[in-house]
Amino acid sequence: MRSALEHPTFSTSRGDYRDFGKDILMEMQFLKEDPKYSAMLAYLDSSSGIRPIISKLPYGLREKWTSRAVKYKKEHDAVFPPFEVFVDFIKDISKVKNDPGFNYEQDANSTDRFPAPKQTSYTKNRVNVRKTGVDMTVPLENCIIHKTKHSLDDCRGFRSKSLEERKRLLKLNNLCFKCCASNTHKSRDCSASISCKECGSKYHTTALHINRNDYAATADDNTIQQATNSETRSHAQYSSSKENGGEPSSKFKPVPEVSSSCTEICREPYSGKSCAKILPVTVFHRDNPNKQVKLYAVIDDQSNRSLAAPDFFEFFGVMDKPQNYTISTCSGKMVTSGRRGNGFIVRSMEGDVDFELPTLLECDHIPNNREEIPTPEVTVHHSHLLDITKHIQPLDDNCHILLLIGRDLIEAHHVLHQIFGPPKAPYAQQLRLGWFVIGETCLNMVHASRDLNVKKTFLLSTGQPTLLKPCSNKFDIRETVDQSMLEDSKLFIRTKDDDKIGMSIEDKMFMKQMDSEFLRDHTGSWMAPLPFREKRQPLPNNREQAVQRAKLLDVSLRKNKLKKEHFLTFMGKILDNNHAEVAPELSDGEECWYLPLFGVYHPKKPDQIRGVFDSSAKFKGVSLNDVLLSGPDLSNSLLGVLIRFRKEMVAVTADVQHMFHCFLVREDHRNFLRFLWHKDNDLEKEIIEYRMRVHVFGNSPSPAVATLGLRKAAETAETKYGDHVTKFVRDNFYVDDGLHYWL
């Protein structure tokens, strides 16, 4: 991109400042604010991006800009003034230079030593033209150092000197500072087309390329002390004969130079280093700020959820039950499971920014390539990144990559500042959590990485992708079938169960338990166990939670007299019908569970309350329903019941009162249904422990247990009451309500 000050109507040789150059800068600022070009033009906010424009200003204006830039950095604590500050500076200068009130012309009474030229009687119109010249550059025949026939661009001896020393030699030999190849003209008259072979710049030749050692000589010694290491070369590929003055012979092909500073970036065994969006942070839980862990976080805008490694959950002691979720990667989709964590806070290393993390998913597939973590060595050896060296943390061997922050925490992805450099060079970004470097950091691409961070995907014969290598000893056996036989045979036979949903593995486990343990006791009552899962975690003693909930219920009832009467009536029926009993004392270490109690009203029954035992209440991350099998959905289709209900002239309805309470719980399982209530159902008496003898409203398996028990009772009584009763219960009951037609 041509600098705005290179436009022919913006002349700096005699102080003639035109508004057109200012307009170009303002247009560049306008484009920079456009989201389409903001990323591309963000380099104008850095010193390297604005330096080519500053170099076109006169010396006095450069000094004025330096003063204003330094003042802005101090006042705003910024790395470098943004581009709009420079545009404002140019606008101010343009107003001053174009103000006719400050256009001082010499008059007749002037005492100046040199009189002003006489004014002609006519005004000469300005003509803007482009000067066409002929390149009269005459290259030097011999090198000014070795006195042999090679140019300064190819002279290693000249380029190994410091920049100041090279300029001194050019001045002593009256050489052009632009092309460095002729002593017949000056740089202002040079028309040669130049280009640097090292960085591709159009503003200097290869002979005046600024080495990293030159940067190190002018930068802070504490920051750049590692950048001054001497370069090592392969002497086997070069000839140092006196004939060519120590320059490489034409019969040998030079090899790329490898500097020791590059090995400091790439490290052993020089396999390359490509930095990614990884930065150190501190994480803690909001309930325990003192327990903190320092870790590396990956900022990944391609992930829609934030993830954490298993070690993260182990450190904070998250005991949540693993749940299934689907993860999509380059290799396809797969179903995995993991814990979930809430309430975590991520803090920047400076301690000035805190974000509350969204719900974290446990994942074993978080990228864990420590070679991609940016280090201070990267910024030290790249000149355009020197200003942020103090903001990059050294590599911590005790700090691991445990967190991936996705788009569900969008504030962590906001880019506050960017620094770009030469082509193919790494760039830097500042997020709210800190700075990091992105890109291939190896100097001159000598140690380019040969490792690819991808996952190999295999394709099975069925077209399904897999990460596992297929077995080479697999046999595919297929039977040859006569098509004529297929046409004559019935391949698809419909049955009455085609449209029914099949039972899951857990549903089958539930039915297996009920078939073997759903029995009648000595009193003739049906008794069923609580259908526990085969592999479950032991339940903690949650009596503390039950006591707190009981106190809240007691306060609620005492405030509402009507609700108090309704609830006492409900609990009176529970105790009078022997659905609950006083709980016996527990032995040491005996497993139990307490059910919190609360009441709900039906909108159509405002004078009747139903007590609900809260089996879903969690304590230490687990509830009673979490360890119970829910069972299959055995309820009949309500639509089918209603349609059959309208078939005949006479209808019969039935309702089973307190249906769940009609089935007892196995005695050794009743300690899992303990609850707290007032003695003798009197609110003025103390709270004691009870336990339910029957299945309760609130347990997830209670609907399946009650429906299955009702059908078992009907099947058992079929010989006494007839099969039409069994059919009525099996086909025309919707939970506890029955609808039947009659001829």
Secondary structure as UniProt FT lines:
FT   HELIX           4..6
FT   TURN            8..9
FT   HELIX           19..33
FT   TURN            35..39
FT   HELIX           40..45
FT   HELIX           47..54
FT   TURN            55..56
FT   HELIX           59..76
FT   HELIX           83..97
FT   HELIX           100..102
FT   TURN            108..109
FT   TURN            144..146
FT   HELIX           152..154
FT   HELIX           156..159
FT   HELIX           163..172
FT   TURN            173..174
FT   TURN            177..179
FT   HELIX           187..189
FT   TURN            197..199
FT   HELIX           206..208
FT   HELIX           212..218
FT   HELIX           221..224
FT   HELIX           225..228
FT   STRAND          231..232
FT   HELIX           235..237
FT   HELIX           242..244
FT   TURN            245..246
FT   TURN            250..251
FT   STRAND          258..259
FT   HELIX           260..266
FT   TURN            268..269
FT   STRAND          274..275
FT   STRAND          278..285
FT   TURN            286..287
FT   STRAND          288..299
FT   TURN            301..302
FT   STRAND          307..308
FT   HELIX           310..316
FT   STRAND          323..329
FT   TURN            330..331
FT   STRAND          332..338
FT   STRAND          340..341
FT   STRAND          344..348
FT   TURN            349..350
FT   STRAND          354..356
FT   STRAND          360..362
FT   HELIX           370..372
FT   HELIX           376..380
FT   HELIX           383..391
FT   TURN            397..398
FT   STRAND          401..405
FT   TURN            407..408
FT   HELIX           410..413
FT   STRAND          417..419
FT   TURN            423..424
FT   STRAND          427..431
FT   TURN            432..433
FT   STRAND          434..440
FT   HELIX           443..445
FT   TURN            446..447
FT   STRAND          458..459
FT   TURN            461..462
FT   STRAND          465..466
FT   TURN            472..473
FT   HELIX           483..488
FT   TURN            496..499
FT   HELIX           505..517
FT   STRAND          519..520
FT   TURN            522..523
FT   STRAND          526..528
FT   HELIX           543..559
FT   HELIX           561..576
FT   TURN            577..578
FT   STRAND          580..582
FT   TURN            588..589
FT   STRAND          597..602
FT   TURN            603..604
FT   STRAND          605..613
FT   TURN            615..616
FT   TURN            620..621
FT   HELIX           625..627
FT   HELIX           638..645
FT   STRAND          650..655
FT   TURN            657..658
FT   HELIX           660..662
FT   STRAND          664..665
FT   HELIX           667..673
FT   STRAND          674..678
FT   HELIX           679..681
FT   TURN            683..684
FT   STRAND          687..692
FT   TURN            697..698
FT   TURN            700..701
FT   HELIX           702..716
FT   HELIX           718..721
FT   HELIX           723..731
FT   STRAND          733..734
FT   TURN            735..736
FT   STRAND          737..742
//
